[in-house]
Amino acid sequence: MTSYRDLARNHDFTILWVGETISELGSTMSLFVFPLLGYHLTGSTAVAALLEGAGLLGMVAMMLPAGVLADRYDRRTLMLAASAAGSLLYGSLAVAGYLGELTIPHLAVVALLSGVAQGVFQPAQMAAIRKVVSTEDLATAFSQNQARQHVASLVGGPLGGLLYAVRAWAPFVVDAISYCVSCLTLSRIRTDLRPQPRTGAPTRPVQQVKEGYRFIRHQPFFRTLMVWATINNLVINACFFVVIMRLVRDGVQPAQIGLVSTFAGVGGILGALAAPYVIDRLRTGTLTVLVGWMCVLPLVPLVWFSTAWAACASVFTLLLLNPAGNAGIGAYRAAMTPDELQGRVGSALSFAGMGAMPLAPVLGGLLLGSLGGSTAIAALVAATGLAAMIPTLSRSIRSVPRPAAWPRLEGGARVGETATMNPPISDPACV
């Protein structure tokens, strides 16, 4: 498997990675600040939850249409448009904050529309990675993307907390600038990122979305993954919202709360550095099952311990294996999907995984308000354990081999065809 050093020689992937690392750093700061600012302006955890949920809602609502766009239009143009929109949106918050005119409606609109822009960006980026990286390099490329996300978490939370302590709108200034950097790096990509021309008669956008789901339906691994990801993402994110808001309600300083993101970043970076080694040596199915249970066990102590340090230890442990799982699954999806379906299949799986996430802060806020912190976390940890049983009991998950044994789609199966699986993946045992 290709090393990080070897992949660094890939000009287009490197500049894409650098630009999006900077952009993600800015976005992490803004996302950290949104619920804090909402709570500061209103004193309501419900408002804080709604602001966080608005961004997720915009992203999820746009994800399926964006998959169609990514398979029809130049992916670089789509990413440039999304980054430019992000710069304008967060720039408007910076101006409003400087003038002392920040309001909840303005924050909610920016959160929603920036989520829409992110929904456009993600499928185009996933398809672009498949264009600029060879099949053999996919697992390392997706591992490096995981490292990018956790680098942003490592620095973004504490930096966002520090800037927020200076001026509530300061993180939005940095985020607006980071989107400008993203536009600059995207313009330097040399590879032609246009999708392959469609064959046959044009079809409606709805039919094109169905083509992506039709491909997934013929891949038992992906069918099962959709169910698990939907449930797991909902309860995990609801649990961490309860953890963070319990710290906020207890009066813990923003800089200390930011340490949770720091420890998440450290654990994620270490996990991402080890990811190519782990992916290469474990069956992808076995790795997926292990990730399922690593989403459960580190959360258990949080039922009894309500401190920033307990939350730090939990997210650090949870994220040690998560990057390898995400990168392995992402690389497997990219390797098994023909180019003309990359955007739609990626967006369909992301939509399934994130479709319920806008409800996560709402669910967490309701449980926190009605049950209290410890009971709410206990209920969510139990739900996470039940979700982990889905990949554990599924033969379609467990039977996926290591990357060396993945079938190759050089040239790809055409739309409507099913890729040959070797070894064959059986029907899921539990769903």
C-alpha positions in Angstrom: 0.0 0.0 0.0 1.2 3.5 -0.8 2.7 5.5 2.0 1.8 9.1 2.9 5.2 10.1 1.6 4.6 8.5 -1.8 1.1 10.1 -2.0 2.6 13.5 -1.3 4.2 13.4 -4.8 0.7 13.5 -6.2 0.4 17.3 -7.0 -3.4 17.5 -7.4 -4.2 15.5 -4.3 -1.7 17.4 -2.2 -3.0 20.9 -3.0 -6.6 19.7 -2.6 -5.7 18.3 0.8 -3.8 21.4 1.9 -6.6 23.8 0.9 -9.3 21.8 2.4 -7.3 21.3 5.7 -7.2 25.1 6.1 -10.8 25.4 5.1 -11.9 22.7 7.5 -10.0 24.3 10.3 -12.0 27.5 9.9 -15.3 25.6 9.7 -14.4 23.6 12.8 -14.0 26.9 14.7 -17.3 28.2 13.5 -19.2 25.0 14.3 -17.7 25.1 17.8 -18.9 28.7 18.3 -22.5 28.3 17.0 -24.0 26.6 20.0 -22.0 28.6 22.5 -23.1 31.8 20.9 -26.7 30.7 20.7 -26.7 29.8 24.4 -25.0 33.1 25.3 -27.6 35.1 23.4 -30.7 33.3 24.7 -29.6 31.1 27.7 -31.5 28.2 26.0 -30.0 24.8 25.2 -32.8 24.3 22.7 -31.7 27.3 20.7 -28.1 26.1 20.8 -29.3 22.7 19.5 -31.4 24.2 16.7 -28.4 26.3 15.5 -26.2 23.2 15.3 -29.0 21.2 13.7 -29.6 23.9 11.0 -26.2 23.4 9.4 -26.7 19.6 9.4 -30.2 20.0 7.9 -28.9 22.2 5.1 -26.2 19.7 4.3 -28.5 16.7 4.3 -31.2 18.4 2.3 -28.7 19.2 -0.5 -26.8 15.9 -0.5 -28.8 13.9 -3.0 -29.3 16.7 -5.5 -25.6 17.5 -5.1 -24.7 13.8 -6.0 -26.6 14.3 -9.3 -24.7 17.6 -9.9 -21.3 15.9 -9.2 -22.0 13.3 -11.9 -23.2 15.8 -14.5 -21.0 18.9 -14.1 -17.3 19.8 -13.6 -16.6 18.9 -9.9 -14.0 21.6 -9.6 -16.6 24.3 -10.5 -19.0 22.9 -8.0 -16.4 22.9 -5.2 -15.3 26.5 -6.1 -18.9 27.7 -6.0 -19.5 26.1 -2.6 -16.3 27.6 -1.2 -17.1 31.1 -2.5 -20.6 30.8 -0.9 -19.0 29.8 2.4 -16.7 32.8 2.3 -19.6 35.2 1.7 -21.9 33.7 4.4 -19.3 33.7 7.2 -18.1 37.1 6.1 -21.6 38.4 6.7 -21.5 37.1 10.3 -18.1 38.7 10.8 -19.5 42.1 9.6 -22.6 41.8 11.7 -20.5 40.9 14.8 -18.2 43.8 14.3 -21.3 46.1 14.1 -22.8 44.5 17.2 -25.8 43.1 15.2 -25.5 39.4 15.6 -28.9 37.8 15.9 -30.3 34.2 16.2 -32.1 34.4 12.8 -28.9 35.6 11.1 -27.0 32.8 12.7 -29.6 30.2 11.7 -29.8 31.3 8.1 -26.0 31.2 7.7 -25.8 27.8 9.4 -28.5 26.5 7.0 -27.0 27.9 3.8 -23.4 27.0 4.7 -24.7 23.5 5.3 -26.2 23.6 1.8 -22.8 24.7 0.4 -21.1 21.9 2.3 -23.7 19.4 0.9 -22.7 20.5 -2.7 -19.0 20.3 -1.9 -18.8 16.8 -0.4 -20.0 14.6 -3.2 -17.9 16.6 -5.7 -14.8 16.2 -3.5 -15.4 12.5 -3.1 -15.7 12.1 -6.9 -12.6 14.3 -7.4 -10.4 12.1 -5.2 -11.3 9.1 -7.3 -10.1 11.1 -10.3 -6.8 12.3 -9.0 -5.8 9.1 -7.1 -5.2 5.6 -8.4 -7.1 2.6 -7.0 -4.0 1.3 -5.2 -3.7 4.7 -3.4 -7.3 5.1 -2.4 -7.0 3.7 1.2 -4.0 6.0 1.9 -5.8 9.0 0.4 -8.9 8.4 2.4 -6.7 7.9 5.5 -5.1 11.3 4.9 -8.5 12.9 4.5 -9.3 11.5 8.0 -6.1 13.0 9.3 -7.2 16.3 7.8 -10.4 16.3 9.7 -8.7 15.5 12.9 -6.0 18.1 12.5 -8.9 20.6 12.2 -10.5 19.2 15.4 -7.2 19.3 17.2 -6.6 23.0 16.5 -10.1 24.2 15.7 -11.8 23.7 19.1 -9.2 25.4 21.3 -8.5 28.2 18.8 -12.3 28.7 18.3 -12.7 29.0 22.1 -9.8 31.4 22.4 -11.0 33.6 19.6 -14.5 33.5 20.9 -13.2 34.7 24.3 -11.7 37.7 22.5 -14.6 38.5 20.2 -17.6 36.3 19.6 -17.4 37.0 15.8 -13.6 36.5 15.4 -13.9 32.8 14.4 -16.2 33.8 11.5 -13.5 36.1 10.1 -11.0 33.3 10.1 -13.5 30.9 8.5 -14.3 33.4 5.7 -10.6 33.7 4.9 -10.1 29.9 5.0 -12.8 29.5 2.3 -10.9 32.0 0.1 -7.8 29.8 0.5 -9.9 26.8 -0.6 -10.9 28.7 -3.8 -7.2 29.4 -4.5 -6.0 25.8 -4.1 -8.9 24.4 -6.1 -8.1 26.6 -9.0 -4.6 25.0 -9.1 -5.8 21.4 -9.8 -4.6 20.2 -13.2 -6.6 17.0 -13.5 -9.8 17.2 -15.6 -12.5 16.7 -13.0 -15.4 16.6 -15.4 -17.4 13.3 -15.1 -17.5 10.8 -18.0 -20.2 11.7 -20.5 -23.4 9.9 -20.0 -24.5 7.3 -22.6 -28.1 6.8 -23.7 -31.0 9.2 -23.5 -31.1 11.9 -20.8 -33.0 11.0 -17.7 -34.7 13.1 -15.0 -32.7 14.0 -11.9 -35.0 11.8 -9.8 -34.2 8.8 -12.1 -30.5 9.6 -11.8 -30.8 9.6 -8.0 -32.5 6.2 -8.3 -29.6 4.9 -10.3 -27.3 5.5 -7.4 -29.6 3.7 -5.0 -30.0 0.9 -7.5 -26.3 0.3 -7.5 -26.3 0.3 -3.7 -29.2 -2.2 -3.6 -27.1 -4.7 -5.5 -24.2 -4.3 -3.0 -25.2 -6.0 0.3 -22.3 -4.5 2.2 -23.6 -1.0 1.4 -27.2 -1.8 2.1 -26.3 -2.9 5.6 -23.9 0.0 6.1 -26.7 2.5 5.4 -28.9 1.1 8.2 -26.1 1.0 10.7 -24.7 4.4 9.8 -28.1 6.1 10.1 -28.7 4.8 13.7 -25.1 5.1 14.9 -24.6 8.7 13.8 -27.8 9.8 15.4 -27.1 8.4 18.8 -23.4 9.1 18.9 -23.9 12.8 18.0 -26.8 13.1 20.4 -24.6 11.7 23.1 -21.8 14.1 22.6 -24.2 17.0 22.4 -25.4 16.1 25.8 -21.9 15.8 27.1 -20.9 19.2 25.8 -24.0 21.0 26.8 -23.8 19.5 30.3 -20.3 21.0 30.6 -21.7 24.4 29.3 -24.6 24.3 31.8 -22.1 23.4 34.6 -20.2 26.6 33.8 -17.0 25.1 32.4 -15.0 27.6 30.5 -15.1 27.5 26.6 -11.3 27.0 26.4 -11.6 23.9 28.6 -14.5 22.6 26.5 -12.3 23.2 23.5 -9.9 20.6 24.9 -12.4 17.9 24.1 -11.9 18.8 20.4 -8.1 18.8 21.0 -8.1 15.3 22.4 -10.5 14.2 19.6 -8.0 15.6 17.2 -5.0 13.9 18.8 -6.7 10.5 18.9 -8.0 10.9 15.3 -4.5 12.0 14.0 -2.9 9.0 15.6 -5.6 6.8 14.3 -5.2 8.3 10.8 -1.5 7.8 10.8 -1.9 4.1 11.6 -4.9 3.7 9.3 -3.1 2.5 6.1 -1.3 -0.2 8.2 -4.5 -1.3 9.9 -6.5 -1.3 6.6 -3.9 -3.3 4.8 -3.8 -6.0 7.5 -7.4 -6.4 8.7 -10.3 -7.6 6.7 -12.4 -4.6 5.9 -15.5 -6.3 7.3 -13.7 -7.2 10.6 -12.5 -3.6 10.8 -16.0 -2.3 10.4 -17.3 -4.5 13.2 -14.5 -3.4 15.5 -15.3 0.3 14.8 -18.9 -0.4 15.8 -17.9 -1.5 19.3 -15.3 1.2 19.6 -18.2 3.7 19.3 -19.7 2.1 22.4 -17.2 1.2 25.1 -15.4 4.6 25.5 -18.8 6.3 26.2 -19.6 4.1 29.2 -17.6 6.1 31.8 -19.4 9.3 30.8 -22.5 8.0 32.5 -20.9 8.6 35.9 -18.2 11.2 35.2 -19.2 14.7 34.1 -15.9 16.5 33.6 -14.0 17.9 30.6 -11.2 15.4 31.3 -13.6 12.4 31.2 -15.0 13.7 27.9 -11.4 14.2 26.6 -10.4 10.6 27.4 -13.6 9.2 25.9 -13.3 10.9 22.5 -9.5 10.2 22.4 -10.1 6.4 22.8 -13.2 6.4 20.5 -11.3 8.0 17.6 -8.2 5.8 17.7 -9.7 3.2 15.3 -12.5 5.3 13.7 -10.2 6.9 11.0 -9.1 3.5 9.7 -12.8 2.3 9.6 -13.9 5.4 7.8 -11.0 5.4 5.4 -11.3 1.6 4.7 -15.1 1.9 4.0 -14.6 5.0 1.9 -11.8 3.5 -0.2 -13.9 0.3 -0.7 -16.8 2.4 -1.9 -14.7 4.4 -4.3 -13.0 1.3 -5.7 -16.3 -0.5 -6.2 -18.2 2.4 -7.9 -17.8 3.4 -11.6 -16.9 7.0 -12.3 -20.3 8.0 -13.7 -21.9 7.0 -10.3 -19.3 8.3 -7.9 -21.2 11.4 -6.9 -24.6 9.7 -6.5 -23.4 6.6 -4.7 -21.3 8.7 -2.3 -24.1 11.2 -1.7 -26.6 8.4 -1.2 -24.5 6.7 1.5 -23.7 10.0 3.1 -27.4 11.0 3.1 -28.3 7.8 4.8 -25.5 8.2 7.4 -26.3 11.9 8.0 -30.1 11.9 7.3 -31.0 11.7 11.0 -28.1 13.8 12.2 -30.0 17.1 12.3 -32.2 15.5 14.9 -29.2 14.5 17.0 -28.8 17.8 18.9 -32.6 18.1 19.2 -32.7 14.5 20.6 -29.8 15.2 22.9 -31.3 18.5 24.2 -34.7 16.9 24.9 -33.1 14.0 26.8 -30.9 16.3 28.7 -33.8 18.5 29.7 -36.1 15.7 30.7 -33.9 12.9 32.1 -30.8 14.8 33.3 -27.2 14.3 32.1 -26.4 10.8 33.5 -29.6 9.1 32.5 -29.6 10.7 29.1 -26.1 9.5 28.4 -26.9 6.0 29.7 -29.9 5.7 27.3 -27.8 6.8 24.3 -24.9 4.5 25.2 -27.4 1.6 25.3 -28.8 2.6 21.9 -25.2 2.7 20.5 -24.6 -0.8 21.7 -27.8 -2.1 20.0 -26.6 -0.3 16.8 -23.2 -2.1 17.0 -25.0 -5.4 16.8 -26.0 -4.6 13.1 -22.5 -5.0 11.6 -21.6 -7.7 14.2 -24.4 -10.0 13.0 -24.2 -9.2 9.3 -22.4 -11.7 7.1 -22.3 -9.1 4.3 -20.2 -6.9 6.5 -18.0 -9.5 8.0 -17.1 -11.2 4.7 -15.5 -8.2 3.0 -11.8 -9.0 2.5 -8.6 -7.0 2.8 -7.9 -4.3 0.1 -5.5 -6.7 -1.7 -8.5 -9.0 -2.4 -10.9 -6.3 -3.5 -12.1 -6.7 -7.1 -11.0 -3.9 -9.4 -13.3 -1.8 -11.5 -10.8 -0.6 -14.1 -13.2 1.1 -16.5 -16.0 0.3 -14.2 -19.3 -1.4 -14.4 -21.8 0.6 -16.3 -25.0 2.1 -14.8 -27.5 -0.7 -14.1 -24.8 -3.4 -13.9 -23.6 -5.0 -10.7 -19.9 -5.2 -10.0 -18.5 -8.7 -9.6 -17.6 -9.4 -6.0 -14.7 -11.7 -5.2 -15.2 -13.3 -2.9 -19.0 -13.1 -3.2 -20.7 -11.0 -0.5 -23.7 -12.8 1.0 -27.0 -11.3 1.9 -27.0 -9.5 5.3 -27.9 -11.7 8.2 -29.7 -9.2 10.3 -31.3 -6.6 8.1 
